[in-house]
Amino acid sequence: MIRRLIRNFLESKPSYEVCGEAVDGVDAVEKATELKPDLIILDLSMPRMNGLEAARLLKSRMKEVPVILCTNYADALRHSDIEDAGVSVFSKTAPIEGLATKIESLLHVV
């Protein structure tokens, strides 16, 4: 449901294009490696490989691509884990419009 909400929100913005979706962390790594997106949005809670693990792997392969980790448990994440993975965190409980602000800041959109 959250993935669909985020996709619909992004597709409603003329400056964004969703190039792919993944069903789990392993699929996310495979698709991002193949599609080479400008930005990656992951969920912390994914089967087969959680979002933090997927982010670490993706950042090792695609250092310059910003990664946003969506979670209901932002407070439970250790700052060092977030920093080590090189991700930005977005709370699923925050207004969805805040995601656009985060994306714009990461992509340096004015």
N, C-alpha and C positions, 0 to 999 in steps of 0.2 A: 504494500500500500504506500509506504514512504517513497519507494523507488518511483512509483507511478506519479505521485504528487510532485516529486522533484523534477521528473521528466516533463510533465505537463507545464510546470512553472517555467522551466528553462525554454521550452518550445514556444511559450507565449511571448518571449523576448526576441525581437528581431535580430539582435546581435549574437545570439547563442544558437548553436546547432549541436544536438546530441548525436554523437557518431556511433554509440554502442551502449549496450547494457550487459551486465553479467549476472549470472545466477548464484555465484559464490566467489570466494577469494581466488581460487585457482583460475577460474574462468576470467575474472577481472584482470589478472596478470597476463594471461594469454591474449585477451582482446586488446588491452592497452598496448602491449608490445607490438601487436600487429597493426592497430589503427593509429598509433602515435598521436593521441589527442593533445590539445593545448592545456588541458586541465583534467584531473581525475577526481571523482567524488566516490568515496567508499563508505560503506557502513562498517562500523566496528564489529557488529555481530553478524558474521557470515559463516556459512558452513564450509568445511574442508580447509579453509585458511581464513583466519579473522582479518579484519581490515588493517590492523596495526602490522601484522605479519606481511600482508600483501603490500602495504605502503612501503615497508622497509625494502622489500624485494624490488618494487617498482622504482623507488628512488635510487637504488644501486644501478639500475639499468637506464633510467631516464632522469638524471639529476636535476635538470632544469624545469621539469614539468611539475607544477604545483599540485599537491594532493590535499583534498579536504576530507577529513574523517568525520562522518556523521554518527552521533551517538546520543543515547539518553543518559549516558553515564560519564559525562565530561568531567565531573568532579572526582570520579573514581580513577581516572587516568593519572598516572604519575607524570609530572612535568618533564622529567628526564626521558621517559618513553616517547612522549610527543616530540621532544626536541631531537632525540636520536633518530626517530623515524622521519623527521623533516616534514611533518604535516601540520596543517591548520585544523582546528577542531570546530565543528558546528553542532550545536545542540539541536536535536530533533524537536525539542519543546519550544525553541525560539521561533518567532515569526518567520515564515518562509522568505519574506522580503530581505531579511538579513543575509540570506545566502547569496543574493545578488550583490550585496555590498561586499561580502567576503570575496566573491569571485572577481569583482572589479578591482579590488585592492591587490589580489594576487596576480592578476593579468595586467595590472597597471593601466586599466581602462579609465579614461577621463570622461 
